[in-house]
Amino acid sequence: MRKSESSVEIGARLKNIRAELRLQQKDMAATLKIAPSYLCEIESGRANPGPEFFIRLATSFNVNLQYVFLETGDMFSGPGGILKPFEFTWGTEIESIEELLWLMQHSVYFKSTMLALANKTISKEEDEIMESLQRNKAKTGNRKSNPRGKQPN
């Protein structure tokens, strides 16, 4: 997986949060219900966790998600994180990250849409990987049938 600049920055902030909490990766991972190796990948910017990860992070450790995503505000927020209810009706614009985070936590439609998008992305990447493997296999097969690179007569 390619590292994006924002993934690396978010990962570094998550590592800083863990250091501030004086937690080892295995302890934080256990609380977040993920594997320590996955937390390591997130912190290094090699993995992009989904909304559930950030919701658990905010609610379990009172982490301010504005800090995580945008590096604004305090690292930690008051009890319950920043996920406060607000008036939301479909068709209205989301005006703040707090509203987006609340929607992420409370909307089954949002979660389903995100999961479908992730599944579509994974399927597309799997297809591309399979095509690449088949191309490489075909190239390797040609080399085996013609080991010295001689041109057929």
Helices and strands as residue ranges (DSSP letters): H 5-20, H 25-32, H 36-44, H 51-61, H 65-70, H 97-106, H 108-145
